[in-house]
Each structure stands twice: as structure tokens, then as C-alpha cells.
Amino acid sequence: KSAKVVNREVCSILTLGTRTYSFLDDDKIFQENSDVHIGPLLCISERTLQQGEVLDATLVREFGVTMVDAPKAQVALAQFQDDVLCSHLQTFLAGCGPSEVLFQQDPSEGAENSNSPKQTLKSLFHAYRATAVDPFRFEEIKATEPFPFSTALDREVRAQLNRKNPARPWNVEETLQELQRVQYFADDSCPAELTQVIQNARANDLALSSFGCALYYLQRNLIDKEI
């Protein structure tokens, strides 16, 4: 008999925050008060507020957050201002119980700067992980990240999977270009909430930046269309 070659392709990559639901899973994750917990994926973008931007002097930073609930295929966006202790963000973390958090890598990585906002976030996530009941991980995503080249046999599938490399996960313009390129939504079927955020992109830049990171991560893990 002649030898046969079987092409094996990666179908999806599942992490703590991107584990999707299948018929092999226990449906307890959808039940209230369940002992089975799969927390959402959070992508967090941040900037320091300049003096005069806000009336309340206690608000010194602003966050954009995208929450992805992979088992339920739900995505939510938010943007809010916070104090130096990240009180609102800490409340948000306690309320949603994430399994995985992605945030932008500090450009001054490696420098001796304990007051860096990203150092503050790292400390916050370390503290959260120390007290979390369920598994939790966090990862810094750089301003530019490599994107794997697809080896799919089908040319159309390969074209859909191949994103510009290197990718800029936090870049709002590139995120909007990806939404247009891949055509996730048919004509006039884009969720109204996302449409409103895009139409006010300047005011919602951090929310869209965090959404761009989530889109990049879901694409890299091959579950973007499923979500």
C-alpha cells in the first residue's frame, strides 16, 4: 500500500480565559452557585490622566476593559477613571472573578521605576492571585506581537487566518481594519453597543484598545469567530 499523508492542523488553543464550551463539558458552568468556575478573560488598557483633565483630583488614571466570557460567547466593553489605588478596578476584579488578564507591557520594562503604573498593576494582579480561590494567570502583551503564519491547505481559510505580522494588538486603527477585513458581522448586524463605541472612537479609545488586544488573542487562539 502507498503511504498516506494526513494533514494535521491546530483547531484551537484553549487557555484559562479562552476555554470554550463543548458537548464534552459539564453544563454546571452555566448554573448559578456552581462549584465549577471558568472566569472570563480580561484585557486592560490604561493611561495616566493629566492635571486638568478631570475635576476630581483623586482620579489619576483611566482604564479600558474588555471582558470575554468564552463559554457563553459574550463580550463586554467598559472605560472608567480610577484613583491611585485602582479602587474601581479592584472592585471590578472581585465582581467578575477573571481566570486570565492581559495588559500592555510597560515600555520602560527593566527600568528601576517602582512607581510605574504597570508596576502597580503587576502588584495588584499578584495580590489577586494570592487570594484567588480558582486558577488565575496574567500576561503582559507588547505593543507589537508576532502573529503565527497559517499553514491551512485551503487558500481562503489561510487568507482569513493570516493577519498582518507583526500585529499591533492595542492599536485602535489596526483593530478597526481587522474587523473590516475579516467581516465578522454581516451587513447591518454589528451589535449596536459596539457600533456606538466605534462611532465615538476618540472618547472610547481605551475601550477599543482593550478590545483590540482581545481580538488579537482570540485570533491567535483560533476561536475569534466562535466567540
C-alpha positions as CSV (number, residue, x, y, z in Angstrom):
1,K,0.0,0.0,0.0
2,S,1.2,3.5,-0.8
3,A,1.9,5.7,2.2
4,K,-0.8,8.2,3.1
5,V,0.0,11.7,4.5
6,V,-2.6,13.1,6.9
7,N,-2.5,16.9,7.3
8,R,-2.9,17.8,11.0
9,E,-3.9,21.3,11.8
10,V,-4.4,23.1,15.1
11,C,-8.1,23.8,15.6
12,S,-8.0,26.0,18.7
13,I,-5.8,26.9,21.6
14,L,-7.5,27.0,25.0
15,T,-6.2,28.9,28.0
16,L,-7.7,29.6,31.4
17,G,-9.6,32.6,29.9
18,T,-10.4,31.2,26.4
19,R,-11.8,27.8,27.2
20,T,-14.9,27.4,25.2
21,Y,-17.8,25.1,25.9
22,S,-18.4,21.9,24.0
23,F,-20.7,18.8,24.4
24,L,-17.9,17.1,26.3
25,D,-18.1,19.7,29.1
26,D,-20.2,19.7,32.2
27,D,-23.1,22.2,31.9
28,K,-22.7,23.1,35.6
29,I,-20.7,26.1,34.4
30,F,-24.0,27.7,33.4
31,Q,-25.7,27.1,36.7
32,E,-25.8,29.6,39.5
33,N,-23.9,28.6,42.7
34,S,-22.0,26.0,40.7
35,D,-18.7,24.7,42.1
36,V,-17.4,24.7,38.5
37,H,-15.9,28.1,37.7
38,I,-14.5,29.3,34.4
39,G,-13.8,33.0,34.8
40,P,-13.7,35.4,31.9
41,L,-10.7,36.8,30.0
42,L,-10.0,40.5,30.8
43,C,-7.9,42.8,28.6
44,I,-6.9,46.0,30.2
45,S,-5.5,49.2,28.7
46,E,-4.5,52.2,30.7
47,R,-3.3,55.8,30.6
48,T,-2.3,58.3,33.2
49,L,-4.7,61.3,33.5
50,Q,-3.1,64.7,33.1
51,Q,-3.8,67.5,35.6
52,G,-6.9,69.4,34.4
53,E,-8.4,66.5,32.5
54,V,-10.8,65.8,35.4
55,L,-12.5,67.8,38.1
56,D,-11.9,65.2,40.8
57,A,-8.2,65.3,41.8
58,T,-8.4,61.8,43.2
59,L,-8.9,60.4,39.7
60,V,-5.4,59.9,38.3
61,R,-5.7,57.1,35.8
62,E,-8.1,55.7,33.2
63,F,-8.8,52.1,32.2
64,G,-10.3,50.5,29.2
65,V,-11.5,46.9,29.8
66,T,-12.8,44.2,27.5
67,M,-14.3,41.1,29.2
68,V,-14.7,37.9,27.2
69,D,-16.9,35.1,28.6
70,A,-15.7,32.3,26.3
71,P,-18.2,29.6,27.4
72,K,-21.2,31.9,26.9
73,A,-19.6,33.7,23.8
74,Q,-20.3,37.1,25.4
75,V,-18.1,40.2,25.1
76,A,-18.4,43.4,27.1
77,L,-16.5,46.7,26.9
78,A,-16.0,49.4,29.5
79,Q,-14.0,52.5,30.2
80,F,-13.7,54.3,33.5
81,Q,-11.4,56.6,35.6
82,D,-9.8,55.4,38.8
83,D,-7.8,56.6,41.7
84,V,-4.1,55.8,42.5
85,L,-5.1,52.6,44.4
86,C,-7.2,51.3,41.5
87,S,-10.2,51.0,43.7
88,H,-12.7,50.7,40.9
89,L,-10.6,48.1,39.1
90,Q,-10.2,46.1,42.2
91,T,-13.9,46.1,42.7
92,F,-14.3,45.0,39.1
93,L,-11.9,42.1,39.5
94,A,-13.6,41.0,42.7
95,G,-17.0,41.1,41.0
96,C,-16.2,39.2,37.8
97,G,-13.6,36.8,39.1
98,P,-11.4,36.5,35.9
99,S,-9.3,33.5,35.1
100,E,-6.9,35.4,32.9
101,V,-5.8,39.0,32.5
102,L,-3.9,40.6,29.6
103,F,-2.4,44.1,29.9
104,Q,0.0,46.1,27.9
105,Q,3.7,45.8,28.5
106,D,5.4,48.8,30.1
107,P,7.7,50.5,27.5
108,S,10.2,51.1,30.4
109,E,10.3,47.4,31.2
110,G,13.5,46.6,33.1
111,A,14.0,50.1,34.4
112,E,14.1,50.8,38.1
113,N,10.8,52.5,38.4
114,S,8.6,51.2,41.2
115,N,6.1,54.0,40.7
116,S,5.3,52.9,37.1
117,P,1.5,52.4,36.6
118,K,2.3,48.9,35.1
119,Q,4.3,48.0,38.2
120,T,1.2,49.0,40.2
121,L,-1.0,46.7,38.0
122,K,1.5,43.8,38.5
123,S,1.3,44.2,42.2
124,L,-2.4,44.2,42.1
125,F,-2.6,41.1,40.0
126,H,0.0,39.3,42.2
127,A,-2.2,40.1,45.3
128,Y,-5.3,39.0,43.5
129,R,-3.7,35.7,42.5
130,A,-2.5,35.1,46.1
131,T,-6.1,35.3,47.4
132,A,-8.0,33.8,44.3
133,V,-9.8,30.5,45.0
134,D,-9.7,29.5,41.4
135,P,-6.7,29.3,39.0
136,F,-5.6,32.7,37.7
137,R,-2.9,34.0,35.4
138,F,-1.9,37.3,33.9
139,E,0.3,38.2,31.0
140,E,1.9,41.4,29.5
141,I,1.1,41.9,25.8
142,K,3.6,44.1,23.9
143,A,2.7,47.0,21.7
144,T,3.8,44.8,18.7
145,E,3.5,41.0,18.8
146,P,4.3,38.3,16.3
147,F,1.4,36.6,14.7
148,P,1.7,32.9,13.6
149,F,1.5,32.1,9.9
150,S,-1.3,29.8,8.9
151,T,-0.4,26.5,7.2
152,A,-4.0,25.7,6.3
153,L,-4.4,23.9,3.0
154,D,-7.4,25.8,1.9
155,R,-6.3,29.1,0.4
156,E,-9.4,31.1,1.5
157,V,-9.1,29.8,5.1
158,R,-5.4,30.6,5.1
159,A,-6.1,34.2,3.9
160,Q,-8.7,34.7,6.7
161,L,-6.3,33.4,9.3
162,N,-3.2,35.4,8.2
163,R,-3.1,38.7,10.0
164,K,-0.5,41.4,9.4
165,N,2.7,40.4,11.1
166,P,3.8,41.8,13.4
167,A,0.4,42.7,14.8
168,R,-0.3,45.7,17.0
169,P,-2.9,44.4,19.4
170,W,-3.5,47.7,21.3
171,N,-3.7,49.9,18.2
172,V,-7.3,51.1,17.6
173,E,-6.8,51.8,13.8
174,E,-5.5,48.3,13.2
175,T,-8.3,46.8,15.2
176,L,-10.9,48.5,13.1
177,Q,-9.1,47.4,10.0
178,E,-9.3,43.8,11.2
179,L,-13.0,44.0,11.9
180,Q,-13.4,45.2,8.3
181,R,-11.0,42.6,6.8
182,V,-12.5,39.5,8.5
183,Q,-16.1,40.7,8.2
184,Y,-17.3,39.1,11.5
185,F,-20.7,40.7,11.1
186,A,-23.0,40.6,8.0
187,D,-24.4,43.9,6.7
188,D,-26.1,45.9,9.5
189,S,-25.6,43.0,12.0
190,C,-22.9,44.6,14.1
191,P,-24.1,44.9,17.7
192,A,-25.5,48.3,18.5
193,E,-23.2,48.7,21.5
194,L,-20.1,48.0,19.5
195,T,-21.3,50.4,16.8
196,Q,-21.8,53.2,19.3
197,V,-18.3,52.6,20.7
198,I,-16.7,52.7,17.2
199,Q,-18.7,55.8,16.3
200,N,-17.3,57.6,19.3
201,A,-13.8,56.1,18.9
202,R,-12.0,59.2,20.3
203,A,-13.9,59.2,23.6
204,N,-13.7,55.3,23.8
205,D,-10.1,54.9,22.7
206,L,-9.1,52.8,25.7
207,A,-12.1,50.5,25.4
208,L,-11.3,49.9,21.8
209,S,-7.6,49.4,22.6
210,S,-8.5,46.7,25.1
211,F,-10.9,45.2,22.6
212,G,-8.1,45.1,20.0
213,C,-6.0,43.1,22.4
214,A,-8.9,40.7,23.0
215,L,-9.4,40.3,19.2
216,Y,-5.7,39.6,18.7
217,Y,-5.7,37.0,21.5
218,L,-8.8,35.2,20.2
219,Q,-7.4,35.2,16.6
220,R,-4.1,33.8,17.8
221,N,-6.0,31.1,19.7
222,L,-8.3,30.4,16.6
223,I,-11.5,31.0,18.5
224,D,-12.3,34.5,17.3
225,K,-15.2,33.5,15.0
226,E,-16.6,31.1,17.6
227,I,-16.8,33.9,20.1
